[in-house]
């Protein structure tokens, strides 16, 4: 990945909320819904596959980087990362 790609990704991430706000008026509804789902999975030991952010220490190119990936989530939090 070159610097131009990084700048483009950065710009897209920074501007991602604007179309959502234009359509719905806000972006916080999804956040509340997602947090409620995670809490439900943890409290009721549901062992659900959810996309969450976690620190990647097992990947050589991404050591210490926090990434959003599918994880198995249960009563003890993130139990396993689901490989892409």
Buried (B, 14 or more C-beta within 10 A) or exposed (E): EEEEEEEEEEEEEEEEEEEEEEEEEEEEEEEEEEEEBBEEBBEEEEEBEBEBEEEBEEEEEEEEEEEEBBBBBBEEEBEEBEEE
